[in-house]
Amino acid sequence: MRIALVADLHGNLPATLAVDRDLQSRGIETVYCLGDMVGKGPSSAATMDWAFSRCQVILAGNWDIGISQQHFPVDGYYWNMLGPERMEKLKSLPLEYHFYMSGLHIRLIHGRPVMEELLFVQNDRERLEALFEKDGKTFDVVGYSDCHRAFHRTLNKGFLFNTGSVGNGLGVNRACYAIIQGRMGKTPAPFDITLVSVPYDLEDAVRDAENDPDLPFRESYIKEIRTGIYSR
């Protein structure tokens, strides 16, 4: 069984479609979204619609929650673009998804708000290993996104990995996602984690932003797309 894990689409339709083509070329039919379908980019409605049409599991990300709950007035641009029906869908998303694959108990989250603060691969082992316990449950694998940088780290508690970002890759400005492969269920079996990066037309994404003068923080978004460097 192969499951693709996508996250942080962030309204970048060219990047999302590039990942969709890659998924099709690999014959991957099961896709989970770890959140942040919306925000930042000019095509949030389209990337959210793609996720709901393509993904069997969708988790809430910090941007999904902030926009749906109308935390920040500057996000009025996204409220209007998404409309009432999509806004209601965002409000109903779960924060976590747990399951067994190859005998391993897997915990999937977006990052924040489950994390009190965003953790990166270089953070102290003790802080990262705290993610492997939740409400009396223990996990062997934890996967998340949010920091927009793909990684895989082996800890004493188990395997920790980050999917990277489809639409707002930092460090490497490509469309990134992860694939996990194994046998569904509690029977021990081989288990793989693959980190994938897909090239896409960066300037196509830039043009989408340039053609929308109302996009909040448009220049920061364009800089991040072109350089892979966080700009806000």
Helices and strands as residue ranges (DSSP letters): E 2-6, H 13-26, E 30-33, H 44-54, E 57-58, H 62-68, G 73-75, H 76-91, E 96-101, E 104-109, H 125-129, G 130-132, E 133-134, E 137-138, E 141-144, E 151-154, E 159-162, E 175-181, E 192-198, H 202-210, H 218-227
